[in-house]
Amino acid sequence: MLDTLKAALMEEKQMEMALRASETLLEFDPEDPYEIRDRGLIYAHLDCNHVALSDLNYFVEQCPEDPISEVIKVQIHAIEHKQVTLH
């Protein structure tokens, strides 16, 4: 049920609330690579790139045979090459 709520929040671009849902789900299974992937995608939307990269790389390392790993690798590449703007 919390998974469904998180997905709906992500679709509605309510990323802070989706992050809270993801963190709650990770309390039940802290090493779930799919939930860590989702949290990484949320962090990427929030421009928390360092943490996003950590989570997304974890997913690729844990699930190299998952077809979505190739998509996540593209996301990682995009984040790594994103220009950082300092204010």
NUKE-715248 format. One line per 5 residues: number of its first residue (from 1); their letters; for each residue x, z, y of C-alpha. Coordinates in Angstrom, 2 decimals. Each point is the difference from the previous one (the first is absolute). Layout:
<sites>
NUM> A> X/Z/Y; ...;
</sites>
This chain:
<sites>
1> MLDTL> 0.00/0.00/0.00; 2.80/0.87/2.41; 1.62/-3.31/-0.96; -3.11/-1.85/1.16; -0.07/1.95/3.26;
6> KAALM> 3.67/-0.78/0.63; -0.58/-3.71/-0.64; -2.98/-0.04/2.37; 2.00/1.78/2.70; 2.85/-2.48/-0.39;
11> EEKQM> -2.40/-2.91/0.28; -1.49/1.54/3.15; 3.55/0.44/1.39; -0.40/3.78/0.20; 3.56/0.48/-1.19;
16> EMALR> 0.50/3.64/0.97; -3.00/1.03/-2.08; 1.06/-2.32/-2.84; 3.41/1.68/0.06; -1.64/3.41/-0.39;
21> ASETL> -1.98/-1.28/-2.99; 3.16/-1.47/-1.54; 1.91/3.25/0.49; -2.83/1.90/-1.69; 0.05/-2.40/-2.96;
26> LEFDP> 3.76/0.44/-0.30; -0.47/3.76/-0.30; -1.64/-0.68/-3.39; 2.70/-2.45/-1.17; 3.05/0.09/2.31;
31> EDPYE> 1.87/-2.77/-1.82; -2.83/-2.54/-0.31; 1.73/-3.25/1.02; -3.27/-1.71/0.92; -1.04/2.79/2.34;
36> IRDRG> 3.50/0.12/1.47; -0.26/-3.77/0.56; -3.30/0.45/1.80; 1.48/2.78/2.14; 2.91/-2.31/0.83;
41> LIYAH> -2.40/-2.72/1.11; -1.82/2.52/2.18; 3.29/1.15/1.52; 0.89/-3.64/0.69; -3.27/-0.44/1.91;
46> LDCNH> 0.86/3.13/1.99; 3.47/-1.44/0.78; 1.70/2.86/-1.87; 2.38/-2.53/-1.47; 2.66/2.32/-1.43;
51> VALSD> -2.53/1.91/-2.15; -1.87/-3.20/-0.83; 3.18/-1.57/-1.36; 0.73/3.05/-2.11; -3.47/-0.05/-1.57;
56> LNYFV> -0.11/-3.76/-0.51; 3.48/-0.08/-1.56; -1.05/2.81/-2.33; -2.92/-2.11/-1.20; 2.20/-3.05/-0.64;
61> EQCPE> 2.52/2.16/-1.91; -2.69/1.67/-2.11; -2.14/-3.09/-0.66; 2.32/-3.03/0.01; -2.22/-1.89/-2.46;
66> DPISE> -3.17/0.46/2.07; -0.89/-3.36/1.60; -0.72/1.73/3.32; 3.69/1.01/0.15; 0.86/-3.47/1.30;
71> VIKVQ> -2.49/0.40/2.86; 1.38/3.45/0.76; 3.55/-1.42/0.09; -1.16/-2.45/2.68; -1.52/2.91/1.94;
76> IHAIE> 3.28/1.94/-0.32; 1.95/-3.02/1.28; -2.35/-0.34/2.98; 0.33/3.68/0.89; 3.80/-0.10/-0.31;
81> HKQVT> 0.20/-2.95/2.38; -2.52/1.30/2.51; 1.49/0.35/3.44; 0.13/3.58/1.19; -1.12/0.55/3.56;
86> LH> 1.31/3.09/1.72; -1.93/1.42/2.93;
</sites>
